[in-house]
């Protein structure tokens, strides 16, 4: 039973976005495609055996659900007529369409651009793309935004309704300039969720790889955009360290990672992307983050990391994009460069992160390194209560035990 449940979950994670993109493009109806894919996923939860081709099964079931809905929608004569040629196609052949990832083509990118249409507000664009393209659940998106789940659910419903009512097409526009910033923000959040999933045991490599693929596609469509190249470099640096970040399902902190396991070719690819971005001489936040990541990735040992340079870069990033999370990262870098008390002094001035587990984890760590385990323990416990990733939870359990009498 567990294997069946895991297979159905994997299907939702890895294939639902591809199938949704194909159906949305084929029927020209995002809402219909989403509803039918969700119906099919519900049916997958009742599997008694795993189909030989799960992706093909999902496409076929969702496709047939769509055809059934169109047949029943007698009042929608215009849509039924437009789709009539589909009704005559033999559905037995449909599974082959999704066996290979390459068959999806640019439909994922089209779906991203649809979700990032300027008619939608920024929050709706990001939330809708994460939900439909990234395959994240509403709960995962809400966690990324630090907002209540019902708020995200309503945001997604309203965005889908607006796309439907306005008849926004599923197409790649002639110019991406008006949408590229939002597209990059979306891909960054998808990458972040993959880098350390809030619900799985560790990283979700499928999301990281999908973010890299889509970011590379966007960068090729807007070759003069330095931030697209910067984001691509940032994602590649993170991907290169994937194999060393978890050992036996346990989180391994950067300073303890086996750097011989890092992907040297991936780091070199990231170095090239970052160099290309910096050569354009158009500063941006993603380039700064990639530059910081490059210091970590290219340091042969943890001791060789130039924390002073990283702290300085976070200062620039904070000036460019002020946020409490950036301020937190700067405080940690300062602590590594100048000592834990210096980092704690900066942490004391940060507000707005009371519900952010990494703030409390960092506070606990710096208190412990300052020789105050009694103060560190409650900070670690607060972080543990807020963390949702199982590997992070176990790491915090170990830190609590280490500082407790």
C-alpha positions as CSV (number, residue, x, y, z in Angstrom):
1,X,0.0,0.0,0.0
2,X,2.8,2.4,0.9
3,X,4.5,1.8,-2.5
4,X,1.2,2.6,-4.3
5,X,0.8,5.8,-2.3
6,X,4.4,6.8,-3.0
7,X,3.9,6.1,-6.7
8,X,0.8,8.3,-6.8
9,X,2.6,11.1,-5.0
10,X,5.6,10.9,-7.3
11,X,3.2,11.1,-10.3
12,X,1.6,14.3,-8.9
13,X,5.1,15.8,-8.2
14,X,6.9,14.8,-11.4
15,X,4.3,14.6,-14.1
16,X,1.2,16.7,-13.3
17,X,2.8,19.9,-14.5
18,X,3.8,18.4,-17.9
19,X,0.3,16.9,-18.4
20,X,-1.4,20.1,-17.4
21,X,0.7,22.1,-19.8
22,X,-0.1,19.7,-22.7
23,X,-3.8,19.7,-22.0
24,X,-4.0,23.4,-21.5
25,X,-2.4,24.0,-24.8
26,X,-4.5,21.3,-26.6
27,X,-7.8,22.5,-25.3
28,X,-7.0,26.1,-24.8
29,X,-8.6,26.1,-21.4
30,X,-6.3,26.3,-18.3
31,X,-9.1,25.7,-15.8
32,X,-10.5,22.7,-17.6
33,X,-7.0,21.2,-17.8
34,X,-6.3,21.8,-14.1
35,X,-9.6,20.3,-13.0
36,X,-9.2,17.2,-15.1
37,X,-5.6,16.6,-14.0
38,X,-6.7,16.9,-10.4
39,X,-9.6,14.5,-11.0
40,X,-7.1,12.0,-12.5
41,X,-4.7,12.4,-9.5
42,X,-7.6,11.6,-7.2
43,X,-8.3,8.5,-9.2
44,X,-4.6,7.6,-8.9
45,X,-4.9,7.5,-5.2
46,X,-7.1,4.5,-5.6
47,X,-4.6,2.5,-7.6
48,X,-4.4,-1.2,-6.8
49,X,-1.4,-1.6,-9.1
50,X,1.0,0.9,-10.6
51,X,0.4,1.3,-14.4
52,X,3.4,0.4,-16.7
53,X,3.3,4.0,-17.9
54,X,2.1,6.3,-15.0
55,X,2.6,9.5,-17.0
56,X,0.7,8.1,-20.0
57,X,-2.1,6.9,-17.6
58,X,-2.4,10.4,-16.1
59,X,-2.6,12.0,-19.5
60,X,-5.2,9.5,-20.8
61,X,-7.4,9.8,-17.8
62,X,-7.2,13.6,-17.6
63,X,-7.7,13.8,-21.4
64,X,-10.8,11.6,-21.2
65,X,-12.2,13.6,-18.3
66,X,-11.8,16.7,-20.5
67,X,-13.6,15.1,-23.4
68,X,-16.4,14.0,-21.1
69,X,-16.8,17.5,-19.7
70,X,-16.9,19.0,-23.2
71,X,-19.5,16.4,-24.3
72,X,-21.7,17.3,-21.3
73,X,-21.4,21.0,-21.8
74,X,-24.1,21.2,-24.4
75,X,-24.6,24.9,-23.8
76,X,-21.0,25.6,-24.7
77,X,-21.5,24.9,-28.4
78,X,-18.6,27.0,-29.6
79,X,-16.0,25.3,-27.5
80,X,-17.4,21.8,-28.3
81,X,-17.2,22.6,-32.1
82,X,-13.6,23.9,-31.7
83,X,-12.6,20.6,-30.0
84,X,-14.7,18.3,-32.2
85,X,-11.8,17.0,-34.1
86,X,-10.3,15.8,-30.8
87,X,-13.4,13.7,-30.0
88,X,-12.7,11.4,-33.0
89,X,-9.1,10.7,-32.0
90,X,-8.4,7.2,-30.5
91,X,-7.4,7.8,-26.9
92,X,-5.4,4.6,-26.8
93,X,-2.6,6.4,-28.6
94,X,-2.4,9.3,-26.2
95,X,-0.1,7.8,-23.5
96,X,2.8,7.8,-25.9
97,X,2.7,11.5,-26.0
98,X,4.1,11.9,-22.5
99,X,6.5,9.0,-22.3
100,X,9.5,11.2,-23.1
101,X,10.0,14.6,-21.4
102,X,11.2,16.1,-24.7
103,X,7.7,15.6,-26.1
104,X,6.5,18.4,-23.9
105,X,8.6,20.9,-25.8
106,X,8.1,24.5,-24.7
107,X,4.6,24.0,-23.3
108,X,5.9,24.4,-19.7
109,X,7.4,27.8,-20.7
110,X,4.1,28.8,-22.4
111,X,2.3,27.9,-19.2
112,X,4.8,30.0,-17.1
113,X,4.2,33.0,-19.4
114,X,0.5,32.6,-19.2
115,X,0.6,32.5,-15.4
116,X,2.8,35.6,-15.5
117,X,0.5,37.6,-17.7
118,X,0.5,41.4,-16.8
119,X,-3.2,41.3,-16.3
120,X,-2.6,39.4,-13.1
121,X,-1.1,41.0,-10.0
122,X,2.4,39.9,-9.0
123,X,1.4,37.7,-6.0
124,X,-1.2,35.9,-8.2
125,X,1.4,35.4,-11.0
126,X,3.9,33.7,-8.7
127,X,1.4,31.6,-6.8
128,X,-0.4,30.4,-9.9
129,X,2.8,29.4,-11.6
130,X,4.1,27.5,-8.6
131,X,0.8,25.7,-8.3
132,X,0.3,24.8,-12.0
133,X,3.9,24.6,-13.4
134,X,5.9,23.7,-10.3
135,X,3.4,21.1,-9.0
136,X,3.6,22.6,-5.5
137,X,0.6,22.2,-3.2
138,X,-1.2,25.2,-1.9
139,X,0.3,24.5,1.5
140,X,3.8,24.5,0.2
141,X,3.2,27.8,-1.6
142,X,1.7,29.3,1.5
143,X,4.8,28.3,3.5
144,X,7.0,29.9,0.9
145,X,5.0,33.2,1.2
146,X,4.6,32.9,5.0
147,X,0.8,33.5,4.5
148,X,-2.2,31.4,5.5
149,X,-3.1,28.6,3.2
150,X,-6.7,29.8,2.6
151,X,-5.3,33.1,1.4
152,X,-3.2,31.4,-1.2
153,X,-6.1,29.1,-2.3
154,X,-8.3,32.2,-3.0
155,X,-5.5,33.9,-4.8
156,X,-5.1,31.0,-7.2
157,X,-8.8,30.6,-7.8
158,X,-9.1,34.3,-8.6
159,X,-6.1,34.2,-11.0
160,X,-7.5,31.2,-12.9
161,X,-10.9,32.9,-13.2
162,X,-9.3,36.1,-14.5
163,X,-7.4,34.1,-17.2
164,X,-10.6,32.4,-18.2
165,X,-12.8,35.4,-18.3
166,X,-10.3,37.6,-20.1
167,X,-9.5,34.8,-22.6
168,X,-5.7,35.2,-22.1
169,X,-4.0,32.9,-24.7
170,X,-1.5,30.2,-24.0
171,X,1.3,31.6,-26.1
172,X,4.9,33.0,-26.1
173,X,4.7,36.8,-26.5
174,X,6.8,38.6,-29.1
175,X,8.6,40.4,-26.3
176,X,9.3,39.0,-22.9
177,X,10.5,42.3,-21.4
178,X,7.3,43.1,-19.6
179,X,7.2,39.6,-17.9
180,X,10.8,38.6,-17.4
181,X,11.2,39.9,-13.9
182,X,8.1,38.1,-12.7
183,X,9.1,34.9,-14.6
184,X,12.5,35.0,-12.9
185,X,10.9,35.5,-9.5
186,X,8.7,32.5,-10.1
187,X,11.6,30.3,-11.2
188,X,13.6,31.4,-8.2
189,X,10.8,30.3,-5.8
190,X,10.5,26.9,-7.6
191,X,14.2,26.4,-7.3
192,X,14.1,27.3,-3.6
193,X,11.4,24.8,-2.9
194,X,13.4,22.2,-4.7
195,X,16.7,23.1,-3.0
196,X,15.1,22.4,0.4
197,X,11.6,21.1,0.3
198,X,9.3,22.0,3.1
199,X,7.6,18.6,3.0
200,X,10.0,16.0,1.7
201,X,13.0,14.4,3.4
202,X,15.5,16.6,1.6
203,X,15.9,18.3,-1.8
204,X,13.4,17.8,-4.6
205,X,15.9,17.5,-7.5
206,X,13.0,17.4,-10.0
207,X,12.0,20.9,-9.1
208,X,15.6,22.2,-9.1
209,X,16.2,20.6,-12.6
210,X,12.9,22.0,-13.9
211,X,13.8,25.5,-12.6
212,X,17.2,25.2,-14.4
213,X,15.6,24.0,-17.6
214,X,13.1,26.9,-17.7
215,X,15.6,29.5,-16.6
216,X,18.0,28.4,-19.3
217,X,15.1,28.7,-21.8
218,X,14.2,32.2,-20.6
219,X,17.9,33.2,-20.8
220,X,18.1,32.0,-24.4
221,X,15.0,34.1,-25.3
222,X,16.4,37.2,-23.6
223,X,20.1,36.9,-24.2
224,X,20.9,40.4,-23.0
225,X,19.2,39.9,-19.6
226,X,21.9,39.7,-17.0
227,X,19.5,38.7,-14.2
228,X,18.4,35.6,-16.2
229,X,22.0,34.5,-16.5
230,X,22.6,35.4,-12.8
231,X,19.6,33.2,-11.7
232,X,20.8,30.4,-13.9
233,X,24.3,30.6,-12.3
234,X,22.8,30.6,-8.8
235,X,20.6,27.5,-9.6
236,X,23.6,25.7,-11.1
237,X,25.8,26.3,-8.1
238,X,23.1,24.9,-5.8
239,X,22.5,21.9,-8.1
240,X,26.3,21.1,-8.1
241,X,26.2,20.6,-4.3
242,X,23.1,18.4,-4.2
243,X,24.8,15.1,-3.6
244,X,26.7,16.3,-0.5
245,X,23.8,18.2,1.3
246,X,22.2,15.0,2.7
247,X,23.8,11.9,4.1
248,X,21.5,9.0,5.0
249,X,18.5,11.4,4.9
250,X,20.2,13.8,7.3
251,X,21.0,17.4,6.6
252,X,24.7,18.2,6.3
253,X,25.7,21.8,6.9
254,X,27.9,23.6,4.3
255,X,31.0,23.6,6.5
256,X,30.8,19.8,7.0
257,X,30.0,18.8,3.4
258,X,32.3,16.5,1.4
259,X,33.5,18.9,-1.3
260,X,34.9,16.0,-3.4
261,X,31.3,15.1,-4.0
262,X,30.5,18.5,-5.6
263,X,29.9,18.5,-9.4
264,X,33.0,20.2,-10.7
265,X,31.5,20.4,-14.2
266,X,28.3,22.0,-12.9
267,X,30.3,24.6,-10.9
268,X,32.3,25.4,-14.1
269,X,29.0,25.8,-16.0
270,X,27.8,28.1,-13.3
271,X,31.0,30.1,-13.4
272,X,30.6,30.7,-17.1
273,X,27.0,31.8,-16.7
274,X,27.9,34.2,-13.9
275,X,30.8,35.6,-16.0
276,X,28.5,36.2,-18.9
277,X,26.0,38.0,-16.6
278,X,28.7,40.2,-15.0
279,X,30.1,41.1,-18.5
280,X,26.8,42.8,-19.3
281,X,27.5,45.3,-16.5
282,X,23.9,45.5,-15.4
283,X,23.9,44.8,-11.6
284,X,21.1,42.8,-10.1
285,X,20.0,40.8,-7.0
286,X,20.3,37.4,-8.7
287,X,23.8,38.2,-9.8
288,X,24.8,39.2,-6.3
289,X,23.4,35.9,-4.9
290,X,25.2,33.9,-7.6
291,X,28.4,35.8,-6.8
292,X,28.0,34.8,-3.1
293,X,27.3,31.2,-4.1
294,X,30.4,31.2,-6.3
295,X,32.6,32.0,-3.3
296,X,31.2,28.9,-1.5
297,X,31.4,26.7,-4.6
298,X,34.9,27.6,-5.6
299,X,36.4,27.5,-2.1
300,X,38.4,24.2,-1.9
301,X,37.8,24.0,1.9
302,X,35.4,25.6,4.3
303,X,38.3,27.4,5.9
304,X,39.2,29.1,2.6
305,X,35.7,30.7,2.3
306,X,36.1,34.5,2.2
307,X,33.3,35.4,4.7
308,X,34.3,39.1,4.7
309,X,33.7,39.3,1.0
310,X,30.4,37.5,1.4
311,X,29.3,39.7,4.2
312,X,30.1,42.8,2.0
313,X,28.1,41.3,-0.9
314,X,25.1,40.7,1.4
315,X,25.4,44.4,2.4
316,X,25.1,45.4,-1.2
317,X,22.2,43.0,-1.7
318,X,20.4,44.5,1.4
319,X,20.8,47.9,-0.1
320,X,19.5,46.8,-3.5
321,X,16.6,44.6,-2.2
322,X,15.9,45.4,1.5
323,X,14.3,42.4,3.3
324,X,14.6,40.8,6.7
325,X,15.7,37.5,5.1
326,X,18.6,39.2,3.4
327,X,19.4,41.0,6.7
328,X,19.5,37.6,8.4
329,X,21.9,36.1,5.8
330,X,24.1,39.2,6.2
331,X,24.1,38.8,10.0
332,X,25.2,35.1,9.7
333,X,28.0,36.1,7.2
334,X,29.2,38.8,9.6
335,X,29.2,36.3,12.4
336,X,31.4,34.0,10.4
337,X,33.8,36.8,9.5
338,X,33.9,38.8,12.7
339,X,32.6,36.4,15.4
340,X,29.2,35.3,16.8
341,X,28.6,38.4,19.0
342,X,28.9,40.7,16.0
343,X,26.3,38.6,14.2
344,X,24.0,38.5,17.2
345,X,24.1,42.3,17.4
346,X,22.8,42.5,13.8
347,X,20.1,39.8,14.5
348,X,18.8,41.9,17.4
349,X,17.9,44.6,14.9
350,X,15.9,42.4,12.5
351,X,12.1,42.4,12.7
352,X,9.4,40.5,10.8
353,X,10.9,37.0,11.1
354,X,9.2,35.7,14.3
355,X,7.5,32.9,12.3
356,X,10.6,32.1,10.2
357,X,12.4,29.0,11.5
358,X,15.8,29.9,10.0
359,X,15.9,33.1,12.0
360,X,15.5,31.1,15.2
361,X,18.0,28.4,14.1
362,X,20.6,31.1,13.3
363,X,20.0,32.8,16.6
364,X,20.4,29.5,18.5
365,X,23.6,28.7,16.6
366,X,25.1,32.1,17.3
367,X,24.1,32.0,21.0
368,X,25.7,28.5,21.3
369,X,28.9,29.7,19.6
370,X,28.9,32.7,22.0
371,X,29.0,30.3,24.9
372,X,25.4,30.8,26.0
373,X,23.7,27.4,25.7
374,X,20.9,28.3,28.1
375,X,19.7,31.0,25.7
376,X,20.4,28.9,22.6
377,X,18.1,26.0,23.7
378,X,14.8,27.9,23.5
379,X,15.8,29.5,20.2
380,X,16.5,26.0,18.7
381,X,13.2,24.8,20.2
382,X,11.3,27.7,18.5
383,X,13.0,26.8,15.2
384,X,12.1,23.2,15.6
385,X,8.4,24.1,16.2
386,X,8.3,26.1,13.0
387,X,10.4,23.8,10.7
388,X,8.5,21.5,8.4
389,X,11.3,19.7,6.6
390,X,12.0,16.3,8.3
391,X,15.7,16.5,7.8
392,X,15.8,20.0,9.3
393,X,13.7,18.9,12.2
394,X,16.1,16.1,13.0
395,X,19.1,18.5,12.8
396,X,17.4,20.9,15.2
397,X,16.6,18.0,17.5
398,X,20.3,17.2,17.6
399,X,21.2,20.9,18.3
400,X,18.7,21.0,21.1
401,X,20.2,17.9,22.7
402,X,23.7,19.4,22.3
403,X,23.0,22.6,24.2
404,X,20.6,21.1,26.8
405,X,21.9,20.1,30.2
